[in-house]
Amino acid sequence: MKSLTLRAKVMQFIGLQALVIVLLGLAIGFWLGGLLAKSFIIGGAVSMIPSAIFSYCLFKEVQASAAARIIARFYLGELIKFVLIGVLFVLAIKNIELNLLLFIIGFIIAQMGMWLAPVMFIGKAGEKY
């Protein structure tokens, strides 16, 4: 039951992260224009999509007896995440009209959100996930 709770928290965090990026993008669009908002949101998506795929792969099977498989999935997931980030960066920059500064700021803010993820997984005293 704990694995479902952990998986649910991971998905909840990814949804919250997407909401923050979209809301900030809308605010940027309101004040600075559509191109800058689009650049910001795409930058955030370039960070979030690989992280979501990584999280799904990592938490697909969470059991104590599956520790070796979890470690293998972690390393494979990280490799896939880095490659996918690189591919998405290149595709976005080459194929979409973007403001590079806002694109990178959106990417960085989404990455910073991932650094805050552990805070969401800290439960009540003694509660472990």
N, CA, C and O atoms as a GROMACS GRO file, in nm:
protein
  516
    1MET      N    1   0.082  -0.119   0.000
    1MET     CA    2   0.000   0.000   0.000
    1MET      C    3   0.086   0.126   0.000
    1MET      O    4   0.047   0.228  -0.056
    2LYS      N    5   0.204   0.118   0.063
    2LYS     CA    6   0.292   0.233   0.067
    2LYS      C    7   0.339   0.273  -0.072
    2LYS      O    8   0.354   0.392  -0.100
    3SER      N    9   0.362   0.175  -0.163
    3SER     CA   10   0.409   0.209  -0.296
    3SER      C   11   0.304   0.290  -0.372
    3SER      O   12   0.339   0.379  -0.449
    4LEU      N   13   0.177   0.260  -0.352
    4LEU     CA   14   0.072   0.338  -0.417
    4LEU      C   15   0.070   0.480  -0.362
    4LEU      O   16   0.050   0.576  -0.436
    5THR      N   17   0.090   0.493  -0.233
    5THR     CA   18   0.093   0.625  -0.170
    5THR      C   19   0.211   0.705  -0.224
    5THR      O   20   0.196   0.823  -0.256
    6LEU      N   21   0.327   0.642  -0.235
    6LEU     CA   22   0.444   0.710  -0.288
    6LEU      C   23   0.423   0.748  -0.434
    6LEU      O   24   0.452   0.861  -0.473
    7ARG      N   25   0.374   0.656  -0.513
    7ARG     CA   26   0.347   0.684  -0.655
    7ARG      C   27   0.247   0.799  -0.668
    7ARG      O   28   0.264   0.886  -0.754
    8ALA      N   29   0.144   0.798  -0.584
    8ALA     CA   30   0.044   0.906  -0.588
    8ALA      C   31   0.107   1.040  -0.554
    8ALA      O   32   0.074   1.142  -0.615
    9LYS      N   33   0.196   1.041  -0.456
    9LYS     CA   34   0.263   1.166  -0.420
    9LYS      C   35   0.354   1.215  -0.532
    9LYS      O   36   0.361   1.335  -0.558
   10VAL      N   37   0.421   1.124  -0.598
   10VAL     CA   38   0.508   1.162  -0.710
   10VAL      C   39   0.423   1.225  -0.821
   10VAL      O   40   0.459   1.330  -0.874
   11MET      N   41   0.313   1.162  -0.856
   11MET     CA   42   0.226   1.216  -0.961
   11MET      C   43   0.164   1.348  -0.919
   11MET      O   44   0.147   1.439  -1.001
   12GLN      N   45   0.130   1.360  -0.791
   12GLN     CA   46   0.076   1.486  -0.740
   12GLN      C   47   0.180   1.597  -0.753
   12GLN      O   48   0.146   1.709  -0.792
   13PHE      N   49   0.303   1.568  -0.721
   13PHE     CA   50   0.409   1.667  -0.733
   13PHE      C   51   0.429   1.710  -0.878
   13PHE      O   52   0.442   1.829  -0.906
   14ILE      N   53   0.430   1.615  -0.969
   14ILE     CA   54   0.449   1.647  -1.111
   14ILE      C   55   0.333   1.735  -1.161
   14ILE      O   56   0.355   1.829  -1.237
   15GLY      N   57   0.213   1.704  -1.118
   15GLY     CA   58   0.098   1.787  -1.154
   15GLY      C   59   0.109   1.928  -1.097
   15GLY      O   60   0.079   2.025  -1.166
   16LEU      N   61   0.153   1.939  -0.973
   16LEU     CA   62   0.172   2.070  -0.911
   16LEU      C   63   0.281   2.150  -0.984
   16LEU      O   64   0.266   2.270  -1.008
   17GLN      N   65   0.387   2.082  -1.019
   17GLN     CA   66   0.496   2.146  -1.092
   17GLN      C   67   0.446   2.198  -1.228
   17GLN      O   68   0.480   2.310  -1.267
   18ALA      N   69   0.367   2.119  -1.297
   18ALA     CA   70   0.312   2.161  -1.426
   18ALA      C   71   0.219   2.281  -1.408
   18ALA      O   72   0.222   2.374  -1.489
   19LEU      N   73   0.139   2.280  -1.305
   19LEU     CA   74   0.048   2.391  -1.278
   19LEU      C   75   0.126   2.520  -1.252
   19LEU      O   76   0.089   2.625  -1.305
   20VAL      N   77   0.231   2.513  -1.174
   20VAL     CA   78   0.313   2.632  -1.145
   20VAL      C   79   0.374   2.687  -1.273
   20VAL      O   80   0.371   2.808  -1.296
   21ILE      N   81   0.429   2.599  -1.357
   21ILE     CA   82   0.490   2.644  -1.483
   21ILE      C   83   0.385   2.710  -1.573
   21ILE      O   84   0.412   2.815  -1.632
   22VAL      N   85   0.268   2.650  -1.584
   22VAL     CA   86   0.163   2.707  -1.670
   22VAL      C   87   0.115   2.842  -1.615
   22VAL      O   88   0.098   2.937  -1.690
   23LEU      N   89   0.093   2.850  -1.483
   23LEU     CA   90   0.048   2.976  -1.424
   23LEU      C   91   0.152   3.087  -1.440
   23LEU      O   92   0.118   3.200  -1.473
   24LEU      N   93   0.278   3.054  -1.417
   24LEU     CA   94   0.384   3.153  -1.439
   24LEU      C   95   0.391   3.192  -1.586
   24LEU      O   96   0.412   3.309  -1.619
   25GLY      N   97   0.374   3.094  -1.674
   25GLY     CA   98   0.374   3.122  -1.818
   25GLY      C   99   0.260   3.214  -1.857
   25GLY      O  100   0.278   3.305  -1.938
   26LEU      N  101   0.142   3.192  -1.799
   26LEU     CA  102   0.028   3.281  -1.826
   26LEU      C  103   0.054   3.422  -1.777
   26LEU      O  104   0.020   3.520  -1.844
   27ALA      N  105   0.116   3.433  -1.659
   27ALA     CA  106   0.150   3.566  -1.606
   27ALA      C  107   0.252   3.635  -1.697
   27ALA      O  108   0.239   3.754  -1.726
   28ILE      N  109   0.351   3.562  -1.742
   28ILE     CA  110   0.450   3.617  -1.834
   28ILE      C  111   0.381   3.660  -1.964
   28ILE      O  112   0.410   3.767  -2.017
   29GLY      N  113   0.290   3.579  -2.013
   29GLY     CA  114   0.217   3.613  -2.134
   29GLY      C  115   0.134   3.739  -2.118
   29GLY      O  116   0.126   3.821  -2.210
   30PHE      N  117   0.074   3.754  -2.003
   30PHE     CA  118  -0.009   3.872  -1.977
   30PHE      C  119   0.075   4.000  -1.977
   30PHE      O  120   0.035   4.100  -2.035
   31TRP      N  121   0.192   3.995  -1.913
   31TRP     CA  122   0.275   4.114  -1.900
   31TRP      C  123   0.376   4.132  -2.014
   31TRP      O  124   0.407   4.246  -2.051
   32LEU      N  125   0.428   4.023  -2.068
   32LEU     CA  126   0.538   4.035  -2.163
   32LEU      C  127   0.507   3.986  -2.304
   32LEU      O  128   0.582   4.014  -2.397
   33GLY      N  129   0.397   3.915  -2.321
   33GLY     CA  130   0.360   3.870  -2.454
   33GLY      C  131   0.365   3.720  -2.472
   33GLY      O  132   0.424   3.646  -2.393
   34GLY      N  133   0.299   3.676  -2.580
   34GLY     CA  134   0.281   3.534  -2.606
   34GLY      C  135   0.408   3.458  -2.636
   34GLY      O  136   0.424   3.345  -2.590
   35LEU      N  137   0.500   3.517  -2.712
   35LEU     CA  138   0.624   3.447  -2.746
   35LEU      C  139   0.705   3.415  -2.622
   35LEU      O  140   0.760   3.306  -2.609
   36LEU      N  141   0.713   3.511  -2.530
   36LEU     CA  142   0.789   3.488  -2.407
   36LEU      C  143   0.721   3.383  -2.319
   36LEU      O  144   0.788   3.301  -2.257
   37ALA      N  145   0.588   3.387  -2.314
   37ALA     CA  146   0.514   3.287  -2.236
   37ALA      C  147   0.535   3.148  -2.294
   37ALA      O  148   0.561   3.052  -2.221
   38LYS      N  149   0.523   3.137  -2.426
   38LYS     CA  150   0.544   3.008  -2.494
   38LYS      C  151   0.686   2.957  -2.467
   38LYS      O  152   0.706   2.838  -2.439
   39SER      N  153   0.784   3.045  -2.475
   39SER     CA  154   0.922   3.007  -2.451
   39SER      C  155   0.941   2.953  -2.310
   39SER      O  156   1.008   2.852  -2.290
   40PHE      N  157   0.881   3.022  -2.213
   40PHE     CA  158   0.891   2.981  -2.073
   40PHE      C  159   0.826   2.844  -2.050
   40PHE      O  160   0.885   2.757  -1.987
   41ILE      N  161   0.705   2.826  -2.102
   41ILE     CA  162   0.632   2.700  -2.082
   41ILE      C  163   0.702   2.584  -2.151
   41ILE      O  164   0.710   2.475  -2.095
   42ILE      N  165   0.754   2.606  -2.271
   42ILE     CA  166   0.826   2.499  -2.340
   42ILE      C  167   0.954   2.464  -2.265
   42ILE      O  168   0.989   2.346  -2.255
   43GLY      N  169   1.023   2.564  -2.212
   43GLY     CA  170   1.142   2.537  -2.130
   43GLY      C  171   1.108   2.452  -2.008
   43GLY      O  172   1.182   2.359  -1.974
   44GLY      N  173   0.996   2.484  -1.943
   44GLY     CA  174   0.952   2.404  -1.829
   44GLY      C  175   0.916   2.262  -1.870
   44GLY      O  176   0.945   2.167  -1.798
   45ALA      N  177   0.851   2.249  -1.986
   45ALA     CA  178   0.812   2.116  -2.035
   45ALA      C  179   0.934   2.032  -2.069
   45ALA      O  180   0.934   1.911  -2.046
   46VAL      N  181   1.038   2.095  -2.123
   46VAL     CA  182   1.161   2.020  -2.156
   46VAL      C  183   1.222   1.961  -2.029
   46VAL      O  184   1.284   1.854  -2.035
   47SER      N  185   1.205   2.026  -1.917
   47SER     CA  186   1.253   1.971  -1.790
   47SER      C  187   1.157   1.867  -1.733
   47SER      O  188   1.200   1.763  -1.684
   48MET      N  189   1.027   1.895  -1.741
   48MET     CA  190   0.929   1.810  -1.673
   48MET      C  191   0.899   1.679  -1.743
   48MET      O  192   0.880   1.578  -1.676
   49ILE      N  193   0.894   1.678  -1.874
   49ILE     CA  194   0.858   1.555  -1.946
   49ILE      C  195   0.957   1.442  -1.917
   49ILE      O  196   0.914   1.332  -1.881
   50PRO      N  197   1.088   1.464  -1.930
   50PRO     CA  198   1.182   1.356  -1.896
   50PRO      C  199   1.175   1.316  -1.749
   50PRO      O  200   1.189   1.198  -1.716
   51SER      N  201   1.153   1.413  -1.661
   51SER     CA  202   1.144   1.381  -1.518
   51SER      C  203   1.020   1.297  -1.488
   51SER      O  204   1.026   1.206  -1.405
   52ALA      N  205   0.910   1.326  -1.555
   52ALA     CA  206   0.788   1.247  -1.535
   52ALA      C  207   0.807   1.104  -1.584
   52ALA      O  208   0.764   1.009  -1.519
   53ILE      N  209   0.872   1.090  -1.700
   53ILE     CA  210   0.900   0.955  -1.752
   53ILE      C  211   0.992   0.880  -1.657
   53ILE      O  212   0.971   0.762  -1.629
   54PHE      N  213   1.094   0.948  -1.607
   54PHE     CA  214   1.187   0.888  -1.511
   54PHE      C  215   1.112   0.842  -1.386
   54PHE      O  216   1.131   0.729  -1.340
   55SER      N  217   1.026   0.928  -1.332
   55SER     CA  218   0.952   0.894  -1.210
   55SER      C  219   0.860   0.774  -1.233
   55SER      O  220   0.851   0.685  -1.149
   56TYR      N  221   0.793   0.773  -1.347
   56TYR     CA  222   0.704   0.660  -1.378
   56TYR      C  223   0.783   0.529  -1.382
   56TYR      O  224   0.742   0.429  -1.324
   57CYS      N  225   0.898   0.531  -1.452
   57CYS     CA  226   0.979   0.410  -1.464
   57CYS      C  227   1.034   0.366  -1.328
   57CYS      O  228   1.037   0.247  -1.297
   58LEU      N  229   1.078   0.462  -1.248
   58LEU     CA  230   1.138   0.428  -1.119
   58LEU      C  231   1.035   0.370  -1.023
   58LEU      O  232   1.064   0.272  -0.953
   59PHE      N  233   0.918   0.428  -1.017
   59PHE     CA  234   0.818   0.386  -0.919
   59PHE      C  235   0.716   0.288  -0.975
   59PHE      O  236   0.613   0.262  -0.913
   60LYS      N  237   0.746   0.233  -1.091
   60LYS     CA  238   0.657   0.134  -1.151
   60LYS      C  239   0.644   0.011  -1.060
   60LYS      O  240   0.536  -0.046  -1.046
   61GLU      N  241   0.755  -0.028  -1.001
   61GLU     CA  242   0.756  -0.144  -0.912
   61GLU      C  243   0.836  -0.107  -0.788
   61GLU      O  244   0.959  -0.095  -0.794
   62VAL      N  245   0.767  -0.090  -0.676
   62VAL     CA  246   0.834  -0.052  -0.552
   62VAL      C  247   0.803  -0.161  -0.449
   62VAL      O  248   0.698  -0.161  -0.385
   63GLN      N  249   0.898  -0.251  -0.434
   63GLN     CA  250   0.887  -0.356  -0.334
   63GLN      C  251   1.026  -0.376  -0.274
   63GLN      O  252   1.127  -0.354  -0.341
   64ALA      N  253   1.031  -0.416  -0.150
   64ALA     CA  254   1.160  -0.438  -0.085
   64ALA      C  255   1.241  -0.543  -0.159
   64ALA      O  256   1.364  -0.531  -0.168
   65SER      N  257   1.177  -0.646  -0.211
   65SER     CA  258   1.249  -0.753  -0.279
   65SER      C  259   1.298  -0.711  -0.417
   65SER      O  260   1.376  -0.783  -0.480
   66ALA      N  261   1.254  -0.596  -0.464
   66ALA     CA  262   1.291  -0.550  -0.598
   66ALA      C  263   1.400  -0.444  -0.593
   66ALA      O  264   1.414  -0.366  -0.687
   67ALA      N  265   1.479  -0.441  -0.487
   67ALA     CA  266   1.579  -0.335  -0.468
   67ALA      C  267   1.678  -0.329  -0.584
   67ALA      O  268   1.708  -0.220  -0.633
   68ALA      N  269   1.729  -0.441  -0.629
   68ALA     CA  270   1.826  -0.441  -0.739
   68ALA      C  271   1.764  -0.388  -0.868
   68ALA      O  272   1.828  -0.314  -0.943
   69ARG      N  273   1.639  -0.427  -0.892
   69ARG     CA  274   1.571  -0.377  -1.012
   69ARG      C  275   1.545  -0.227  -1.002
   69ARG      O  276   1.552  -0.156  -1.102
   70ILE      N  277   1.514  -0.178  -0.883
   70ILE     CA  278   1.491  -0.035  -0.864
   70ILE      C  279   1.619   0.043  -0.892
   70ILE      O  280   1.615   0.147  -0.958
   71ILE      N  281   1.731  -0.006  -0.843
   71ILE     CA  282   1.859   0.062  -0.868
   71ILE      C  283   1.891   0.061  -1.017
   71ILE      O  284   1.934   0.163  -1.071
   72ALA      N  285   1.871  -0.051  -1.082
   72ALA     CA  286   1.895  -0.059  -1.227
   72ALA      C  287   1.803   0.037  -1.302
   72ALA      O  288   1.846   0.106  -1.394
   73ARG      N  289   1.676   0.042  -1.262
   73ARG     CA  290   1.582   0.134  -1.326
   73ARG      C  291   1.622   0.279  -1.301
   73ARG      O  292   1.607   0.364  -1.388
   74PHE      N  293   1.673   0.306  -1.181
   74PHE     CA  294   1.716   0.443  -1.149
   74PHE      C  295   1.824   0.489  -1.246
   74PHE      O  296   1.814   0.596  -1.306
   75TYR      N  297   1.928   0.408  -1.262
   75TYR     CA  298   2.037   0.446  -1.352
   75TYR      C  299   1.992   0.452  -1.498
   75TYR      O  300   2.031   0.544  -1.570
   76LEU      N  301   1.913   0.357  -1.541
   76LEU     CA  302   1.861   0.360  -1.677
   76LEU      C  303   1.769   0.482  -1.696
   76LEU      O  304   1.775   0.548  -1.800
   77GLY      N  305   1.685   0.509  -1.598
   77GLY     CA  306   1.596   0.624  -1.605
   77GLY      C  307   1.671   0.755  -1.612
   77GLY      O  308   1.633   0.844  -1.688
   78GLU      N  309   1.777   0.768  -1.534
   78GLU     CA  310   1.860   0.889  -1.539
   78GLU      C  311   1.924   0.906  -1.676
   78GLU      O  312   1.927   1.016  -1.730
   79LEU      N  313   1.975   0.798  -1.732
   79LEU     CA  314   2.036   0.804  -1.864
   79LEU      C  315   1.933   0.848  -1.969
   79LEU      O  316   1.960   0.936  -2.050
   80ILE      N  317   1.817   0.786  -1.966
   80ILE     CA  318   1.711   0.822  -2.060
   80ILE      C  319   1.669   0.967  -2.039
   80ILE      O  320   1.645   1.040  -2.136
   81LYS      N  321   1.659   1.009  -1.914
   81LYS     CA  322   1.619   1.147  -1.883
   81LYS      C  323   1.719   1.247  -1.942
   81LYS      O  324   1.678   1.344  -2.005
   82PHE      N  325   1.847   1.224  -1.923
   82PHE     CA  326   1.948   1.317  -1.976
   82PHE      C  327   1.945   1.321  -2.128
   82PHE      O  328   1.952   1.429  -2.188
   83VAL      N  329   1.934   1.206  -2.191
   83VAL     CA  330   1.930   1.202  -2.338
   83VAL      C  331   1.804   1.273  -2.388
   83VAL      O  332   1.810   1.351  -2.483
   84LEU      N  333   1.691   1.246  -2.324
   84LEU     CA  334   1.566   1.308  -2.365
   84LEU      C  335   1.568   1.459  -2.346
   84LEU      O  336   1.517   1.533  -2.430
   85ILE      N  337   1.626   1.506  -2.237
   85ILE     CA  338   1.639   1.651  -2.216
   85ILE      C  339   1.722   1.711  -2.329
   85ILE      O  340   1.684   1.815  -2.384
   86GLY      N  341   1.831   1.648  -2.364
   86GLY     CA  342   1.915   1.698  -2.473
   86GLY      C  343   1.840   1.702  -2.605
   86GLY      O  344   1.848   1.800  -2.679
   87VAL      N  345   1.769   1.594  -2.636
   87VAL     CA  346   1.694   1.586  -2.762
   87VAL      C  347   1.584   1.692  -2.764
   87VAL      O  348   1.566   1.761  -2.864
   88LEU      N  349   1.510   1.705  -2.654
   88LEU     CA  350   1.403   1.804  -2.649
   88LEU      C  351   1.457   1.947  -2.659
   88LEU      O  352   1.395   2.032  -2.723
   89PHE      N  353   1.572   1.973  -2.596
   89PHE     CA  354   1.635   2.104  -2.606
   89PHE      C  355   1.664   2.136  -2.752
   89PHE      O  356   1.627   2.243  -2.802
   90VAL      N  357   1.731   2.045  -2.820
   90VAL     CA  358   1.769   2.067  -2.960
   90VAL      C  359   1.646   2.083  -3.047
   90VAL      O  360   1.640   2.175  -3.129
   91LEU      N  361   1.547   1.996  -3.032
   91LEU     CA  362   1.424   2.005  -3.112
   91LEU      C  363   1.352   2.137  -3.089
   91LEU      O  364   1.307   2.201  -3.184
   92ALA      N  365   1.342   2.179  -2.964
   92ALA     CA  366   1.271   2.304  -2.934
   92ALA      C  367   1.345   2.424  -2.994
   92ALA      O  368   1.283   2.510  -3.055
   93ILE      N  369   1.475   2.428  -2.974
   93ILE     CA  370   1.553   2.544  -3.021
   93ILE      C  371   1.556   2.551  -3.173
   93ILE      O  372   1.548   2.659  -3.231
   94LYS      N  373   1.567   2.436  -3.239
   94LYS     CA  374   1.576   2.435  -3.386
   94LYS      C  375   1.441   2.451  -3.455
   94LYS      O  376   1.436   2.505  -3.566
   95ASN      N  377   1.333   2.406  -3.394
   95ASN     CA  378   1.205   2.399  -3.465
   95ASN      C  379   1.096   2.494  -3.417
   95ASN      O  380   0.992   2.506  -3.482
   96ILE      N  381   1.118   2.562  -3.305
   96ILE     CA  382   1.014   2.649  -3.250
   96ILE      C  383   1.074   2.787  -3.231
   96ILE      O  384   1.185   2.802  -3.180
   97GLU      N  385   0.998   2.889  -3.271
   97GLU     CA  386   1.043   3.026  -3.248
   97GLU      C  387   1.034   3.053  -3.098
   97GLU      O  388   0.925   3.052  -3.040
   98LEU      N  389   1.148   3.076  -3.035
   98LEU     CA  390   1.155   3.092  -2.890
   98LEU      C  391   1.239   3.213  -2.853
   98LEU      O  392   1.326   3.257  -2.929
   99ASN      N  393   1.212   3.264  -2.736
   99ASN     CA  394   1.303   3.357  -2.670
   99ASN      C  395   1.393   3.270  -2.584
   99ASN      O  396   1.347   3.211  -2.486
  100LEU      N  397   1.520   3.261  -2.619
  100LEU     CA  398   1.611   3.168  -2.553
  100LEU      C  399   1.622   3.194  -2.403
  100LEU      O  400   1.629   3.098  -2.325
  101LEU      N  401   1.624   3.319  -2.362
  101LEU     CA  402   1.637   3.351  -2.219
  101LEU      C  403   1.517   3.296  -2.140
  101LEU      O  404   1.536   3.231  -2.037
  102LEU      N  405   1.396   3.322  -2.187
  102LEU     CA  406   1.277   3.273  -2.115
  102LEU      C  407   1.266   3.122  -2.123
  102LEU      O  408   1.218   3.059  -2.029
  103PHE      N  409   1.308   3.062  -2.232
  103PHE     CA  410   1.312   2.917  -2.247
  103PHE      C  411   1.401   2.857  -2.138
  103PHE      O  412   1.362   2.762  -2.070
  104ILE      N  413   1.519   2.912  -2.122
  104ILE     CA  414   1.614   2.860  -2.022
  104ILE      C  415   1.563   2.889  -1.881
  104ILE      O  416   1.579   2.804  -1.793
  105ILE      N  417   1.504   3.006  -1.858
  105ILE     CA  418   1.448   3.036  -1.725
  105ILE      C  419   1.337   2.937  -1.690
  105ILE      O  420   1.331   2.888  -1.578
  106GLY      N  421   1.250   2.907  -1.785
  106GLY     CA  422   1.144   2.808  -1.761
  106GLY      C  423   1.202   2.672  -1.728
  106GLY      O  424   1.153   2.603  -1.638
  107PHE      N  425   1.306   2.632  -1.800
  107PHE     CA  426   1.372   2.506  -1.774
  107PHE      C  427   1.431   2.503  -1.633
  107PHE      O  428   1.413   2.407  -1.559
  108ILE      N  429   1.500   2.610  -1.596
  108ILE     CA  430   1.565   2.617  -1.464
  108ILE      C  431   1.462   2.615  -1.352
  108ILE      O  432   1.481   2.546  -1.252
  109ILE      N  433   1.353   2.689  -1.368
  109ILE     CA  434   1.251   2.690  -1.263
  109ILE      C  435   1.189   2.551  -1.246
  109ILE      O  436   1.165   2.507  -1.134
  110ALA      N  437   1.164   2.482  -1.356
  110ALA     CA  438   1.111   2.345  -1.346
  110ALA      C  439   1.213   2.253  -1.279
  110ALA      O  440   1.175   2.168  -1.199
  111GLN      N  441   1.341   2.269  -1.311
  111GLN     CA  442   1.445   2.189  -1.246
  111GLN      C  443   1.450   2.217  -1.096
  111GLN      O  444   1.464   2.125  -1.015
  112MET      N  445   1.439   2.344  -1.060
  112MET     CA  446   1.441   2.380  -0.918
  112MET      C  447   1.324   2.316  -0.844
  112MET      O  448   1.336   2.278  -0.728
  113GLY      N  449   1.211   2.303  -0.914
  113GLY     CA  450   1.098   2.234  -0.854
  113GLY      C  451   1.132   2.091  -0.818
  113GLY      O  452   1.086   2.040  -0.716
  114MET      N  453   1.212   2.026  -0.902
  114MET     CA  454   1.252   1.888  -0.872
  114MET      C  455   1.340   1.881  -0.747
  114MET      O  456   1.338   1.781  -0.674
  115TRP      N  457   1.415   1.986  -0.722
  115TRP     CA  458   1.497   1.988  -0.601
  115TRP      C  459   1.412   1.998  -0.476
  115TRP      O  460   1.453   1.956  -0.368
  116LEU      N  461   1.293   2.054  -0.490
  116LEU     CA  462   1.203   2.069  -0.376
  116LEU      C  463   1.116   1.945  -0.353
  116LEU      O  464   1.046   1.937  -0.252
  117ALA      N  465   1.120   1.851  -0.444
  117ALA     CA  466   1.036   1.731  -0.434
  117ALA      C  467   1.052   1.656  -0.301
  117ALA      O  468   0.951   1.612  -0.246
  118PRO      N  469   1.173   1.640  -0.247
  118PRO     CA  470   1.183   1.565  -0.121
  118PRO      C  471   1.099   1.622  -0.008
  118PRO      O  472   1.058   1.547   0.081
  119VAL      N  473   1.072   1.752  -0.008
  119VAL     CA  474   0.990   1.812   0.096
  119VAL      C  475   0.850   1.752   0.096
  119VAL      O  476   0.790   1.734   0.201
  120MET      N  477   0.798   1.720  -0.022
  120MET     CA  478   0.664   1.661  -0.031
  120MET      C  479   0.661   1.518   0.022
  120MET      O  480   0.554   1.468   0.057
  121PHE      N  481   0.776   1.454   0.028
  121PHE     CA  482   0.780   1.314   0.069
  121PHE      C  483   0.812   1.296   0.216
  121PHE      O  484   0.823   1.184   0.265
  122ILE      N  485   0.829   1.407   0.288
  122ILE     CA  486   0.852   1.399   0.431
  122ILE      C  487   0.716   1.392   0.499
  122ILE      O  488   0.637   1.487   0.495
  123GLY      N  489   0.690   1.279   0.562
  123GLY     CA  490   0.561   1.259   0.625
  123GLY      C  491   0.565   1.300   0.771
  123GLY      O  492   0.656   1.368   0.817
  124LYS      N  493   0.462   1.257   0.841
  124LYS     CA  494   0.457   1.282   0.985
  124LYS      C  495   0.571   1.203   1.051
  124LYS      O  496   0.628   1.113   0.990
  125ALA      N  497   0.602   1.236   1.174
  125ALA     CA  498   0.711   1.170   1.246
  125ALA      C  499   0.689   1.019   1.245
  125ALA      O  500   0.584   0.970   1.284
  126GLY      N  501   0.790   0.947   1.200
  126GLY     CA  502   0.785   0.802   1.198
  126GLY      C  503   0.722   0.743   1.073
  126GLY      O  504   0.732   0.623   1.050
  127GLU      N  505   0.658   0.824   0.992
  127GLU     CA  506   0.594   0.776   0.870
  127GLU      C  507   0.698   0.767   0.760
  127GLU      O  508   0.770   0.863   0.733
  128LYS      N  509   0.707   0.651   0.696
  128LYS     CA  510   0.806   0.629   0.592
  128LYS      C  511   0.738   0.596   0.461
  128LYS      O  512   0.632   0.532   0.459
  129TYR      N  513   0.800   0.642   0.351
  129TYR     CA  514   0.748   0.611   0.218
  129TYR      C  515   0.852   0.540   0.139
  129TYR      O  516   0.828   0.505   0.024
   0.00000   0.00000   0.00000
